[in-house]
């Protein structure tokens, strides 16, 4: 009996060796350039281990984990992510400490990544004061025909570090006292949202230094109806929803921003519906706007996310459809073009649900495991 078992074991081991060959090592893959436009970059802030954040490149239409997962780049300590189509580069504004999680000397950098090989192309040391807080899509912004990158600082004094991406150095640091974030506009300017409800626009010269500033009158009431720091941007207009369901359209195609006529997401008998979530507003490549909505709007519910996504013709301020979500959503993203457009929803369980749009056909929940997929950037 013993001999029979030994022989059987040897036969099994022999079959296993024949079927499972050692994986080839030293093989380097290169991602296609440009990426297929339905791919997405999912920014994982890794809130439970913030020094190990990452940006994961994913094919949301693939069926298996191996087919969905295309690669990743590190993004340390609540980083901010941006991408230049013109220069074909990724940028990560991140923070390191000399003793890791125990602190030590802080160093902030803008790390430059190659999207094809996912290798570091450069590293630019910046002042150690960038915002390290909840993820915001306007924490950084490409300026001046993508020559410069603005990085928002909060210490709590406010400023923007302007990085020259061609020279790979800091061009300037510009105070924006009382005004927050980097909304690129015009040829070489950026706009910040001010605490009193006005907007300040900073104009750069050809070297990325301060040329001048301009400021609007008070445009919204930050106490009664603040705007979200997330906008559906299409055709040179950033459509910022307010907590109470108005839409604040900001013309950003020119150096001096203007506000177009406000319009409402809801009708008179829908006032209980309000936008909410971390990223409650996005636009797709066709110019449609998507707003994450919940039916029990109240003071403080702007953080809640929503059970539906309402789709709008942004130019007309007209609702086209309502998408009932399979799972409660907290953040939106889009990708693709033409008939291959997708809407991605980070749900309350930290999964990512994929829908085909505009028909709102549910495709799947991504099998790639991302801890905190708060921001989803389309490759389109």
C-alpha positions as CSV (number, residue, x, y, z in Angstrom):
1,X,0.0,0.0,0.0
2,X,2.8,2.4,0.9
3,X,4.6,1.7,-2.4
4,X,1.4,2.4,-4.3
5,X,0.9,5.8,-2.6
6,X,4.5,6.7,-3.3
7,X,4.2,5.8,-7.0
8,X,0.9,7.8,-7.2
9,X,2.5,10.9,-5.7
10,X,5.4,10.7,-8.1
11,X,3.1,10.4,-11.0
12,X,1.1,13.5,-9.8
13,X,4.3,15.5,-9.3
14,X,5.5,14.5,-12.8
15,X,2.2,15.7,-14.4
16,X,2.3,19.0,-12.4
17,X,5.8,19.7,-13.7
18,X,4.7,19.0,-17.2
19,X,1.6,21.3,-17.0
20,X,3.1,24.2,-14.9
21,X,6.3,25.5,-16.5
22,X,8.3,28.1,-14.6
23,X,7.3,31.7,-15.5
24,X,9.8,33.5,-17.7
25,X,11.7,36.2,-15.8
26,X,13.3,39.4,-17.1
27,X,10.5,40.0,-19.6
28,X,9.5,43.7,-20.0
29,X,6.1,44.6,-21.3
30,X,5.2,47.9,-23.0
31,X,1.7,49.4,-22.9
32,X,0.2,50.6,-26.2
33,X,0.5,54.2,-27.1
34,X,-1.9,55.9,-26.9
35,X,-3.9,53.8,-24.5
36,X,-7.3,52.5,-25.9
37,X,-9.6,55.4,-25.0
38,X,-11.9,53.2,-22.8
39,X,-9.1,52.4,-20.4
40,X,-9.0,54.2,-17.1
41,X,-6.5,55.3,-14.5
42,X,-7.9,54.6,-11.0
43,X,-6.2,56.6,-8.3
44,X,-6.1,54.6,-5.1
45,X,-5.3,56.8,-2.1
46,X,-4.8,53.7,0.2
47,X,-6.3,55.5,3.2
48,X,-5.3,52.6,5.5
49,X,-1.6,52.8,4.4
50,X,-1.2,56.2,2.8
51,X,2.5,55.9,1.8
52,X,1.5,53.0,-0.6
53,X,-1.0,54.9,-2.8
54,X,-1.0,54.0,-6.5
55,X,-2.5,54.8,-9.8
56,X,-3.7,51.6,-11.5
57,X,-4.2,51.4,-15.3
58,X,-7.2,49.2,-16.0
59,X,-9.2,47.9,-19.0
60,X,-12.7,48.1,-17.6
61,X,-14.2,45.9,-20.4
62,X,-11.9,43.0,-19.9
63,X,-13.3,40.0,-18.1
64,X,-10.6,38.6,-15.8
65,X,-8.3,40.2,-13.3
66,X,-5.2,39.5,-15.4
67,X,-6.8,41.1,-18.5
68,X,-8.2,44.1,-16.6
69,X,-5.0,44.9,-14.8
70,X,-2.4,46.7,-17.1
71,X,0.0,48.1,-14.6
72,X,0.5,50.7,-11.8
73,X,2.6,53.6,-10.7
74,X,3.2,54.5,-7.0
75,X,1.7,57.7,-5.6
76,X,2.9,58.3,-2.1
77,X,1.0,59.9,0.7
78,X,-2.4,61.2,-0.6
79,X,-0.8,62.2,-3.9
80,X,-2.2,64.3,-6.7
81,X,-2.2,62.9,-10.3
82,X,-2.2,64.6,-13.7
83,X,-1.5,63.6,-17.3
84,X,-0.2,65.5,-20.3
85,X,-1.5,64.3,-23.7
86,X,0.8,66.7,-25.5
87,X,4.0,65.5,-23.8
88,X,2.6,61.9,-23.2
89,X,3.6,61.9,-19.5
90,X,2.1,61.2,-16.1
91,X,2.7,63.5,-13.1
92,X,2.4,62.6,-9.5
93,X,2.7,65.3,-6.8
94,X,3.7,63.2,-3.8
95,X,5.4,63.3,-0.4
96,X,8.1,61.3,1.3
97,X,9.5,61.2,4.8
98,X,13.1,60.2,5.6
99,X,11.9,57.8,8.3
100,X,8.8,56.5,6.4
101,X,5.8,56.2,8.6
102,X,7.7,57.5,11.7
103,X,8.3,61.0,10.1
104,X,11.6,62.7,9.6
105,X,12.5,65.2,7.0
106,X,9.7,65.8,4.5
107,X,10.4,65.9,0.7
108,X,7.7,66.8,-1.8
109,X,8.2,66.0,-5.5
110,X,6.5,66.0,-8.9
111,X,7.5,62.6,-10.3
112,X,7.3,62.2,-14.1
113,X,6.3,58.8,-15.4
114,X,6.5,57.3,-18.9
115,X,2.9,55.9,-19.7
116,X,4.3,53.2,-22.0
117,X,7.0,51.6,-19.8
118,X,5.7,52.9,-16.4
119,X,9.2,54.0,-15.6
120,X,10.4,57.3,-13.9
121,X,11.5,59.9,-16.5
122,X,12.3,62.6,-13.9
123,X,11.8,64.0,-10.5
124,X,11.3,67.6,-9.6
125,X,11.7,68.6,-5.9
126,X,9.0,71.2,-4.9
127,X,8.4,73.2,-1.7
128,X,7.2,70.8,1.0
129,X,3.7,72.4,1.4
130,X,1.4,70.8,-1.1
131,X,-2.1,69.9,0.0
132,X,-2.4,66.6,1.7
133,X,-6.1,66.1,2.2
134,X,-9.1,64.5,0.7
135,X,-8.6,63.9,-3.1
136,X,-9.5,66.8,-5.4
137,X,-9.3,66.8,-9.2
138,X,-8.2,70.5,-9.1
139,X,-5.4,70.0,-6.6
140,X,-3.1,70.2,-9.6
141,X,-3.6,71.5,-13.1
142,X,-1.7,71.7,-16.4
143,X,-1.1,75.3,-17.6
144,X,0.3,77.2,-20.6
145,X,-0.3,74.7,-23.3
146,X,0.9,72.0,-20.9
147,X,4.3,73.5,-20.3
148,X,3.6,74.2,-16.7
149,X,2.0,72.3,-13.8
150,X,0.3,74.1,-10.9
151,X,0.4,72.4,-7.5
152,X,-1.9,73.7,-4.8
153,X,-0.4,74.3,-1.4
154,X,-2.0,74.5,2.0
155,X,0.0,75.1,5.2
156,X,-2.8,76.6,6.0
157,X,-1.5,79.6,4.1
158,X,-2.5,79.1,0.4
159,X,-0.3,79.3,-2.7
160,X,0.4,77.5,-6.0
161,X,3.8,76.1,-7.0
162,X,4.3,76.5,-10.7
163,X,6.6,73.7,-12.2
164,X,8.2,74.2,-15.6
165,X,7.8,70.7,-17.2
166,X,10.2,71.5,-20.0
167,X,13.1,72.6,-17.7
168,X,12.1,70.2,-15.0
169,X,12.3,72.8,-12.3
170,X,10.2,75.1,-10.1
171,X,9.3,78.3,-12.0
172,X,7.6,80.2,-9.1
173,X,5.4,80.0,-6.1
174,X,2.4,82.3,-6.2
175,X,0.4,83.3,-3.1
176,X,-3.4,82.8,-3.4
177,X,-4.4,83.9,0.1
178,X,-8.0,83.0,0.9
179,X,-8.4,81.2,-2.5
180,X,-8.0,77.5,-3.2
181,X,-7.1,75.1,-6.0
182,X,-6.0,75.2,-9.6
183,X,-8.6,75.5,-12.3
184,X,-6.7,75.9,-15.6
185,X,-8.2,78.5,-17.9
186,X,-7.3,80.5,-21.0
187,X,-3.9,80.4,-22.5
188,X,-1.7,80.6,-19.4
189,X,-3.9,81.3,-16.3
190,X,-5.5,79.5,-13.5
191,X,-8.5,80.3,-11.3
192,X,-9.0,79.6,-7.6
193,X,-12.2,79.5,-5.5
194,X,-12.2,82.1,-2.8
195,X,-13.7,81.7,0.7
196,X,-16.2,84.6,0.2
197,X,-17.7,83.2,-2.9
198,X,-15.6,85.1,-5.5
199,X,-13.0,83.7,-7.9
200,X,-9.4,84.9,-8.4
201,X,-7.6,84.3,-11.6
202,X,-3.8,84.3,-11.7
203,X,-2.0,85.1,-15.0
204,X,1.4,83.7,-15.8
205,X,4.1,85.2,-18.0
206,X,6.1,83.0,-20.5
207,X,8.5,81.9,-17.7
208,X,5.7,80.7,-15.4
209,X,6.0,83.7,-13.1
210,X,3.3,86.0,-11.8
211,X,2.1,88.5,-14.4
212,X,-1.0,89.7,-12.6
213,X,-4.3,88.7,-11.0
214,X,-7.9,89.6,-11.4
215,X,-10.9,88.9,-9.2
216,X,-14.6,88.6,-9.7
217,X,-17.3,90.0,-7.5
218,X,-19.0,87.6,-5.1
219,X,-20.8,85.0,-7.3
220,X,-22.2,82.5,-4.8
221,X,-23.0,82.3,-1.1
222,X,-20.6,79.8,0.5
223,X,-22.7,79.6,3.6
224,X,-26.2,79.1,2.0
225,X,-25.3,77.2,-1.1
226,X,-21.6,76.4,-1.6
227,X,-20.2,74.8,-4.8
228,X,-18.6,71.4,-5.0
229,X,-14.9,71.2,-5.8
230,X,-15.7,68.9,-8.7
231,X,-17.0,70.0,-12.1
232,X,-18.3,68.5,-15.4
233,X,-16.0,70.2,-17.9
234,X,-17.0,70.4,-21.5
235,X,-16.3,72.8,-24.4
236,X,-14.4,75.3,-22.3
237,X,-17.1,75.5,-19.6
238,X,-16.7,74.0,-16.1
239,X,-20.1,73.1,-14.7
240,X,-19.9,73.2,-10.9
241,X,-22.9,71.8,-9.0
242,X,-24.0,73.5,-5.8
243,X,-25.0,71.7,-2.6
244,X,-28.7,72.6,-3.3
245,X,-28.7,71.4,-6.9
246,X,-28.0,74.5,-8.9
247,X,-25.3,74.4,-11.6
248,X,-22.7,77.1,-11.7
249,X,-21.2,77.3,-15.3
250,X,-17.8,78.8,-15.4
251,X,-16.4,79.9,-18.8
252,X,-12.7,78.9,-18.6
253,X,-11.7,79.1,-22.3
254,X,-10.5,82.7,-21.9
255,X,-7.9,84.3,-19.6
256,X,-10.6,86.2,-17.7
257,X,-13.3,83.7,-16.5
258,X,-17.0,84.6,-16.6
259,X,-20.0,82.9,-15.1
260,X,-22.8,82.0,-17.5
261,X,-26.5,81.8,-16.4
262,X,-27.1,79.4,-13.6
263,X,-29.5,76.5,-14.1
264,X,-31.1,73.8,-11.9
265,X,-30.6,70.1,-11.8
266,X,-34.1,69.6,-10.5
267,X,-37.7,70.7,-11.2
268,X,-39.8,72.4,-8.6
269,X,-41.3,69.0,-7.4
270,X,-37.8,67.4,-7.2
271,X,-36.2,69.7,-4.7
272,X,-35.7,66.8,-2.3
273,X,-33.1,65.5,-4.8
274,X,-29.6,66.9,-4.4
275,X,-26.1,66.1,-5.7
276,X,-23.6,64.4,-3.4
277,X,-20.5,62.4,-3.1
278,X,-16.7,62.8,-3.4
279,X,-16.8,63.3,-7.2
280,X,-20.5,64.0,-8.0
281,X,-20.1,65.6,-11.4
282,X,-18.2,64.6,-14.6
283,X,-18.5,65.0,-18.3
284,X,-17.9,62.4,-21.1
285,X,-16.1,62.9,-24.4
286,X,-19.4,63.7,-26.2
287,X,-20.1,66.7,-23.9
288,X,-22.8,65.1,-21.8
289,X,-22.8,65.8,-18.0
290,X,-23.3,63.2,-15.3
291,X,-24.5,64.2,-11.8
292,X,-24.7,61.8,-8.8
293,X,-28.0,62.4,-7.0
294,X,-29.8,61.3,-3.8
295,X,-33.5,61.7,-2.9
296,X,-33.2,62.8,0.7
297,X,-31.3,66.0,0.4
298,X,-30.7,68.0,3.6
299,X,-28.1,70.0,5.4
300,X,-24.9,67.9,5.3
301,X,-26.1,65.4,2.7
302,X,-23.6,66.7,0.1
303,X,-21.2,63.9,1.3
304,X,-23.7,61.1,1.0
305,X,-23.3,60.0,-2.7
306,X,-26.4,58.8,-4.5
307,X,-28.6,56.1,-5.9
308,X,-29.1,57.7,-9.3
309,X,-27.0,59.5,-12.0
310,X,-28.8,62.2,-13.9
311,X,-27.5,62.8,-17.5
312,X,-27.7,66.3,-18.9
313,X,-27.1,68.2,-22.2
314,X,-24.8,70.7,-20.5
315,X,-25.1,73.4,-23.2
316,X,-28.9,73.5,-22.8
317,X,-29.1,72.6,-19.1
318,X,-31.6,69.9,-20.1
319,X,-31.9,66.5,-18.4
320,X,-31.8,63.6,-20.9
321,X,-32.1,60.6,-18.7
322,X,-31.9,59.1,-15.1
323,X,-29.7,56.1,-14.4
324,X,-30.8,54.0,-11.5
325,X,-27.5,52.6,-10.1
326,X,-27.1,48.9,-9.2
327,X,-25.2,50.0,-6.0
328,X,-25.1,53.2,-4.0
329,X,-22.4,55.5,-5.6
330,X,-19.9,57.9,-4.0
331,X,-17.8,58.9,-7.0
332,X,-18.0,59.1,-10.8
333,X,-15.7,58.8,-13.8
334,X,-16.1,58.4,-17.5
335,X,-14.0,57.0,-20.4
336,X,-14.2,56.1,-24.1
337,X,-15.7,57.9,-27.1
338,X,-18.4,57.4,-29.7
339,X,-20.4,54.2,-29.1
340,X,-17.7,53.0,-26.7
341,X,-18.4,55.3,-23.8
342,X,-18.4,54.1,-20.2
343,X,-19.5,55.5,-16.9
344,X,-17.6,54.1,-13.8
345,X,-19.1,54.4,-10.3
346,X,-17.1,53.9,-7.1
347,X,-19.7,52.3,-4.9
348,X,-20.1,52.4,-1.1
349,X,-18.3,49.0,-0.8
350,X,-15.2,50.5,-2.5
351,X,-15.9,48.4,-5.7
352,X,-16.1,50.0,-9.2
353,X,-19.2,49.4,-11.3
354,X,-19.0,49.8,-15.0
355,X,-21.9,51.0,-17.2
356,X,-22.2,51.5,-21.0
357,X,-23.6,54.9,-21.8
358,X,-25.8,56.5,-22.9
359,X,-28.1,53.4,-22.5
360,X,-26.9,52.7,-18.9
361,X,-26.3,49.0,-19.5
362,X,-24.6,47.5,-16.5
363,X,-21.5,45.7,-17.5
364,X,-19.7,44.4,-14.4
365,X,-18.0,45.2,-11.2
366,X,-14.2,45.4,-11.7
367,X,-12.3,42.4,-10.5
368,X,-9.2,44.4,-9.9
369,X,-9.0,45.0,-6.2
370,X,-8.3,48.7,-5.4
371,X,-8.6,49.7,-1.8
372,X,-10.0,53.2,-2.1
373,X,-10.7,54.0,-5.8
374,X,-11.8,57.6,-5.1
375,X,-10.7,59.2,-8.4
376,X,-11.2,57.7,-11.9
377,X,-9.5,59.3,-14.9
378,X,-10.5,58.4,-18.4
379,X,-7.8,57.9,-21.1
380,X,-10.0,59.8,-23.7
